[in-house]
Amino acid sequence: MATDILSTDFDRLRLKTKTVGADRIKRAKDNNEDIAVLSMFLPGATAAKENATFRCHLGIECRLGDCRDKTPGTKKMEYKTRQWHEKCFCCCVCKTAIGTKSFIPREQEIYCAGCYEEKYATRCIKCKKIITSGGVTYKNEPWHRECFTCTHCQVSLAGQRFTSRDEKPYCAECFGELFAKRCTACVKPITDYAAVRPPYEDTYQEYAYPYEHDHNYYKQTENTEQNHADQGVVVDPECLIKHPLQSTWTLWYQEPDRSKSWEDTLNEVTSFSTVEDFWSLYNHIKSPADIKVGSDYSLFKKDIRPMWEDEGNKRGGRWMVNVPRSQRQELDKYWLDTILCLIGEAFESSDDICGAVVNVRPKGDKIAIWTSNFQNREAVLNIGRIYKERLGLNAPLTYHLHKDTMVKSGSSVKAVFTL
């Protein structure tokens, strides 16, 4: 900011000296503010002593030809202990005298506002125009919020979740339609980023923060608060940091078919070993309440089949949760909580866990956690207590041996443990 002081002290005419803005300048100096002062060379003995110390900072390059010229009536500029003739205090680029206009100092040089913006202001990578407010950065490149759009449909991505392909941003819908693999069953695109749920989503996101235009000497910050509230979210599938699980798990699905043997109806869906892959799978399959009555979902550690006869299961048993038909709305919650207990290693004796099964039946549904060895009594009871607590069950939780279930059925199978 420049301040113009006009003084008159014409002794010859015996006029009273008057200074315009002196109080403002004094306050600025007392507060160590960054100011420039434009004043006039005055004639007469009063100003002679002050004028005697003047020397234009340009030296031999002085535009008036004499760096010590102090012709009364001409003006001088004072800035940070240095002095210039008014015509010598110029923008280093366009050479225009600053006068009373605003200017920006940088690295011992003086710039007018226009030249500074042209040389140093941040420009949008897309339209090449200067960003004055409301911008975002993506992959270290600045964009206007209105220029940061989906490569395919041109919808604005500011404040939206999006991803990229070949360094180009796409909205979630376009990315899924154009590039994602499709589910064999429903033909819908499978996208990792669309499937992630809290609290996992913040673990691998980078943010496109709004850019605040800063000219060092002055700032354009009218919309800063609003811009910071409208941050975009970036998810790049090629750079995802996935979170490994302790074990690899396999999902199985079984649907009744009288034309096939029981084992032939058992279908291996897929295996996963990370948090992100689990949610990607879970969010693209039907919930237990929506599958065909008589069907089963099974989630077991890799290489263990959901069969009593499997080597990993035959010496074990299962903790059984009965879900009455009247409580069918609770089935999905119980099943999700069950598998989260498994893959999240909620049990101290997790090595004794084989997997879990949900049976959807006409008269009532069942969910069970299978363990590997019923003789490990302490581990079995510990698993049961934690399981009942995590599900918030009020009804009894019962444990049955596989060897008994193989030869008996229904209510005739006696519970070994009840909690």
Beta strands, then each sheet from edge to edge (+ up, - down):
strand 1: 2-4
strand 2: 7-8
strand 3: 18-19
strand 4: 36-40
strand 5: 75-79
strand 6: 82-85
strand 7: 103-106
strand 8: 109-112
strand 9: 135-138
strand 10: 141-144
strand 11: 161-165
strand 12: 168-171
strand 13: 181-182
strand 14: 189-190
strand 15: 206-208
strand 16: 210-211
strand 17: 213-214
strand 18: 219-220
strand 19: 232-234
strand 20: 244-254
strand 21: 266-274
strand 22: 296-301
strand 23: 317-324
strand 24: 353-359
strand 25: 364-371
strand 26: 398-401
strand 27: 417-418
sheet 1: 1+ 4+ 5- 6+
sheet 2: 2+ 3-
sheet 3: 7+ 8-
sheet 4: 10+ 9- 16+
sheet 5: 12+ 11- 19- 15+
sheet 6: 13+ 14-
sheet 7: 17+ 18-
sheet 8: 21+ 20- 22+ 24- 25+ 23- 26+ 27-
end
